[in-house]
Structures are given as structure tokens and as C-alpha cells.
Amino acid sequence: MRAAIINQYGDSNELEVVDIAVPVIKADEVLVENVATSINPIDYKARQGLLQARFQWQFPVVLGWDVAGKIVAVGDDVDNFHVGDAVFARPDIDLLGKNGSYAEYTAVKADKLALKPENISFETAAAVPLAGLTALQMLRQLQVKAGQKVLIQAGAGGVGIYAIQLAKKIGAYVATTASQRNRDFVERLGADQVIDYHLNNIVDVLSDYDAVFDMVGDIDNGIAILKRGGHFVTVSAKLTEKQKQTAGKTVTEGWLDTNGKDLAILADAMADGTLDVVLDSVYPLTTRGIRSAHERSETHHARGKIVVQVKVTEKEEK
Ligand SMILES: NC(=O)c1ccc[n+]([C@@H]2O[C@H](COP(=O)([O-])OP(=O)(O)OC[C@H]3O[C@@H](n4cnc5c(N)ncnc54)[C@H](OP(=O)(O)O)[C@@H]3O)[C@@H](O)[C@H]2O)c1
């Protein structure tokens, strides 16, 4: 099968589309023939070698953790999904680094899957699992309720676009940070207040917040704007012991827990039109395409999600 691999850690030029073996599924897995995948910042961090403390992969490594496609084989223990089902998922990060989604086929544990809504394209579905699950679960960890004030950092990014919409769905008042050029964009997603982080520090504008969802490592300022009893979570930085033990406030790090049940909640919201998916850009799964997709992500200024179409050949790209 065609897959984008890296043979060593480094810059985007390490990515290359080659032929490798199709993954062999275990009893609790299905084999998904991917139509599309998407890029998340963890992809370029992994490519740079920043996850080596967590995962000791063996080269060649296949990156990518968003799957959208059709099931072509099911393991012996799988009875709730079938060959032909259109599905999407954030698969587990496998220990050897062989089972990423920059590939024509990915093995996925059945409990990570959800059915793709019929009225949603594979490209759109591919943009949701990792970022959408993070948004849903971090708002849950923050215990956001109707009427509360929540700050969502980086509202125009892959996680932010979902976090704003899901927090508004709960009934919260949502402040977000974005560059001026994204002000209208995040307001259309539902943000009540937009802070241009180039011009203003959040502590000069916000106070008495119930919850802060940090995606940019602005830890001390985020904690400072919380009211007593408020909740803070970061998905992009390591907290110091002092920060974790902030008196009267709950300060935590977050890591998504991939599961099909939560993904089905997002699928329902996509199907009924209450969760919009915004694509920043779409690239083909070719050597040039995947390198460009990573470079786009590394600008830190994608607006929404970067998607990669798997079913495109080098010839079609020209
Ligand atoms: N732990 C986990 O489970 C987990 C899961 C998902 C993501 N993450 C992490 O969460 C972070 C965000 O992920 P993502 O997918 O949303 O990234 P992304 O799509 O690359 O985010 C891009 C957005 O970040 C905004 N931005 C850049 N610098 C900013 C700043 N200083 N203040 C406010 N906004 C800023 C940009 O807004 P403008 O263009 O408007 O400036 C842009 O829209 C990454 O570090 C990622 O690794 C962790």
C-alpha cells in the first residue's frame, strides 16, 4: 500500500510516500481503507522526534492519527462493525509506529470507531476525530456549564473551532484569542468576545473566569484570570508542581482519551448541523503534498483543519 513514512526524525523533507505492507489486524480490530486523513500539530512534533520519551518507534514510521474511510476487513471478535461500513476514528498510537493514518489502510480497534454520518464527506469526517475529541473531553474536564464564562485559547485552530462551538452548545459565554484577521471567523463560530493576542494580554481584559482551555502554553495568565473554584486545563504544555497546586483552583494537563462513544456524539452533532467543520486546506497524499501539509501546520496559523486526501496518486496530482 502507499503510505507516507519517515526513516529518521527531522524536518518535513523526511516525509516520503513509498510502498509498505498492509497492516495485519488483530481480533478486536478492523482494517479501514482510508479516503482521507488530517494533520494535527502532534504529527510534526512526532516527526521532529519530540515524542521519543513517550514512544520508542522503529523506523520506518507511519505518522497520522485521523482515519476516515470504509471497513474492508473485521477481526474475529468484532461484531458491531461490518465490511463496507463508512467510519471515522482516532486510532491508538501504536507502540512500533507502523500504523499511522498517512496510508491507504489503517488497523483500528473497534471501540475507537464511529459511523460516519451519510451527509458528511470523508474529507470532512477526517478533520474531526483527534481535534474534536480533544475539544469535547477538555470541556468536560473543565466542567463547563450553561451560563459560565470560558476562555478558549487559539479559537481559530483545529481544536479551537470545535471547542468554541461545543462550549456555545452547552450555553457558556465564550471568550477566545485570535489574530485580527480571524476575528469575524471565530465570531461566526459563536465566540462572544475575541481578544487579539498580538495587542492584548488576557489578564488585562478578562477576570473571574470559570474555565480556561489552554492550547498555547499561556499558563500563569490563564490561571490568573480564573475565579476561585475555577478550572484550568492545558493540552500544550507541562505544568510545574507550583502551578498544579494553585490554591482554590483546579489546574491540570489534558490528553485525549480516544473512544468511539464520544466520537459518536460528535458524529450526531455534525449530522444535525450543530457542529461545523472548517477546512483550512486539502492536500494529496503524495510526497510533495504531505510535506506541504506539514509545513502549513508548522506555520501555527492554520484556520481550521488541514486535510489530506489519501486516494490521490502522484500522476493525478500533476
Ligand atoms: N494533549 C492532547 O491530547 C492534544 C490534543 C490536540 C491538540 N493538542 C495540542 O493543542 C495545540 C493546538 O492544537 P491545534 O490542532 O488547535 O493547533 P493548530 O490548528 O495548529 O492551531 C493554529 C491556531 O493557533 C492560533 N495561535 C497561534 N499562536 C497563538 C497564540 N499565541 N495565542 C492564541 N492563538 C494562537 C492561530 O491563530 P491566528 O492565526 O488567529 O493567530 C491558529 O488559528 C497544539 O499544541 C497541539 O499539539 C494536544
The ligand as a Tripos MOL2 file, in Angstrom:
@<TRIPOS>MOLECULE
LIG
   48    52     1     0     0
SMALL
NO_CHARGES

@<TRIPOS>ATOM
      1 N1         -2.8520   16.7320   24.6140 N.am      1 LIG1
      2 C1         -3.7200   16.4510   23.6610 C.2       1 LIG1
      3 O1         -4.4510   15.4580   23.7550 O.2       1 LIG1
      4 C2         -3.8200   17.3670   22.4650 C.ar      1 LIG1
      5 C3         -4.7940   17.1330   21.5110 C.ar      1 LIG1
      6 C4         -4.9300   18.0340   20.4540 C.ar      1 LIG1
      7 C5         -4.0800   19.1280   20.3640 C.ar      1 LIG1
      8 N2         -3.1140   19.3000   21.2920 N.ar      1 LIG1
      9 C6         -2.2150   20.4730   21.2120 C.3       1 LIG1
     10 O2         -3.0140   21.6450   21.2330 O.3       1 LIG1
     11 C7         -2.3890   22.6740   20.4820 C.3       1 LIG1
     12 C8         -3.3910   23.2480   19.4800 C.3       1 LIG1
     13 O3         -3.7260   22.2630   18.5260 O.3       1 LIG1
     14 P1         -4.4990   22.6900   17.2040 P.3       1 LIG1
     15 O4         -4.7380   21.4820   16.3990 O.co2     1 LIG1
     16 O5         -5.6650   23.5630   17.5340 O.co2     1 LIG1
     17 O6         -3.3560   23.6060   16.5220 O.3       1 LIG1
     18 P2         -3.4130   24.4900   15.2030 P.3       1 LIG1
     19 O7         -4.6030   24.1430   14.3820 O.co2     1 LIG1
     20 O8         -2.0870   24.4250   14.5730 O.co2     1 LIG1
     21 O9         -3.6290   25.9680   15.7890 O.3       1 LIG1
     22 C9         -3.4820   27.0380   14.9020 C.3       1 LIG1
     23 C10        -4.1200   28.2720   15.5130 C.3       1 LIG1
     24 O10        -3.3600   28.6950   16.6420 O.3       1 LIG1
     25 C11        -3.5510   30.0980   16.7680 C.3       1 LIG1
     26 N3         -2.4430   30.6520   17.5280 N.ar      1 LIG1
     27 C12        -1.1210   30.5530   17.2430 C.ar      1 LIG1
     28 N4         -0.4130   31.1640   18.2230 N.ar      1 LIG1
     29 C13        -1.3180   31.6550   19.1250 C.ar      1 LIG1
     30 C14        -1.2160   32.3820   20.3550 C.ar      1 LIG1
     31 N5         -0.0320   32.7410   20.8610 N.pl3     1 LIG1
     32 N6         -2.3590   32.6880   21.0080 N.ar      1 LIG1
     33 C15        -3.5650   32.3380   20.5160 C.ar      1 LIG1
     34 N7         -3.7270   31.6800   19.3560 N.ar      1 LIG1
     35 C16        -2.6130   31.3230   18.6770 C.ar      1 LIG1
     36 C17        -3.6170   30.6020   15.3500 C.3       1 LIG1
     37 O11        -4.4970   31.6950   15.3570 O.3       1 LIG1
     38 P3         -4.2370   33.0100   14.4720 P.3       1 LIG1
     39 O12        -3.8660   32.5100   13.0830 O.co2     1 LIG1
     40 O13        -5.5540   33.7060   14.5670 O.co2     1 LIG1
     41 O14        -3.1020   33.7470   15.0950 O.co2     1 LIG1
     42 C18        -4.1730   29.4190   14.5520 C.3       1 LIG1
     43 O15        -5.5060   29.5950   14.1570 O.3       1 LIG1
     44 C19        -1.1410   22.0280   19.8570 C.3       1 LIG1
     45 O16        -0.0230   22.3250   20.6720 O.3       1 LIG1
     46 C20        -1.4440   20.5520   19.9160 C.3       1 LIG1
     47 O17        -0.2900   19.7480   19.9320 O.3       1 LIG1
     48 C21        -2.9530   18.4420   22.3430 C.ar      1 LIG1
@<TRIPOS>BOND
     1     1     2 1
     2     2     3 2
     3     2     4 1
     4     4     5 ar
     5     4    48 ar
     6     5     6 ar
     7     6     7 ar
     8     7     8 ar
     9     8     9 1
    10     8    48 ar
    11     9    10 1
    12     9    46 1
    13    10    11 1
    14    11    12 1
    15    11    44 1
    16    12    13 1
    17    13    14 1
    18    14    15 2
    19    14    16 1
    20    14    17 1
    21    17    18 1
    22    18    19 2
    23    18    20 1
    24    18    21 1
    25    21    22 1
    26    22    23 1
    27    23    24 1
    28    23    42 1
    29    24    25 1
    30    25    26 1
    31    25    36 1
    32    26    27 ar
    33    26    35 ar
    34    27    28 ar
    35    28    29 ar
    36    29    30 ar
    37    29    35 ar
    38    30    31 1
    39    30    32 ar
    40    32    33 ar
    41    33    34 ar
    42    34    35 ar
    43    36    37 1
    44    36    42 1
    45    37    38 1
    46    38    39 2
    47    38    40 1
    48    38    41 1
    49    42    43 1
    50    44    45 1
    51    44    46 1
    52    46    47 1
@<TRIPOS>SUBSTRUCTURE
     1 LIG1         1 GROUP 0 **** ****
